[in-house]
């Protein structure tokens, strides 16, 4: 049960983190490597695509009943 709570906390942290505008992870004392930056950018892009997919799905659901009444 403790594992489920920690996984949920991590998921919430990621959702809050990726919901903001993209900001490269740059630390003045140590620049992350290219692989780390690419992985972060890919995760951010995947999250944003998921958000777009959800919104388009809701839009289609709203439009479908209206299309059925006209046709």
C-alpha positions as CSV (number, residue, x, y, z in Angstrom):
1,X,0.0,0.0,0.0
2,X,2.9,2.4,0.7
3,X,4.2,1.8,-2.8
4,X,0.8,2.9,-4.3
5,X,0.9,6.1,-2.3
6,X,4.4,6.9,-3.4
7,X,3.7,6.2,-7.0
8,X,0.6,8.5,-6.8
9,X,2.7,11.2,-5.3
10,X,5.3,10.9,-8.1
11,X,2.6,10.9,-10.7
12,X,1.1,14.1,-9.2
13,X,4.5,15.7,-9.1
14,X,5.2,14.9,-12.8
15,X,1.7,16.2,-13.8
16,X,2.3,19.5,-12.0
17,X,5.8,19.8,-13.4
18,X,4.8,19.1,-17.1
19,X,1.6,21.2,-16.9
20,X,3.9,24.3,-16.9
21,X,5.6,25.7,-19.9
22,X,8.7,23.9,-21.1
23,X,11.8,25.0,-19.3
24,X,15.1,23.2,-19.9
25,X,16.6,21.8,-16.8
26,X,19.7,24.0,-16.5
27,X,21.7,24.1,-13.4
28,X,24.5,26.7,-13.2
29,X,26.8,24.4,-11.2
30,X,26.4,21.5,-13.6
31,X,25.0,21.4,-17.1
32,X,23.0,18.2,-17.8
33,X,24.2,16.0,-20.6
34,X,22.6,15.9,-24.0
35,X,20.9,12.5,-23.2
36,X,19.3,13.9,-20.1
37,X,18.1,17.0,-21.8
38,X,16.7,14.9,-24.8
39,X,14.9,12.6,-22.4
40,X,13.3,15.5,-20.5
41,X,12.2,17.1,-23.8
42,X,10.8,13.8,-25.0
43,X,8.8,13.3,-21.7
44,X,7.5,16.9,-21.9
45,X,6.4,16.4,-25.5
46,X,4.7,13.1,-24.7
47,X,2.8,14.7,-21.8
48,X,1.7,17.6,-24.0
49,X,0.6,15.2,-26.8
50,X,-1.4,13.3,-24.2
51,X,-3.1,16.5,-23.1
52,X,-4.0,17.3,-26.8
53,X,-5.3,13.8,-27.3
54,X,-7.6,14.1,-24.3
55,X,-9.0,17.5,-25.4
56,X,-9.5,16.3,-29.0
57,X,-11.3,13.2,-27.7
58,X,-13.7,15.4,-25.7
59,X,-14.2,17.7,-28.7
60,X,-15.2,14.7,-30.8
61,X,-17.6,13.5,-28.2
62,X,-19.3,16.9,-28.1
63,X,-19.5,17.0,-31.9
64,X,-20.8,13.5,-32.5
65,X,-24.3,13.9,-31.2
66,X,-24.8,17.1,-33.2
67,X,-23.7,15.4,-36.4
68,X,-26.1,12.5,-35.8
69,X,-29.1,15.0,-35.5
70,X,-28.3,16.7,-38.7
71,X,-27.7,13.6,-40.8
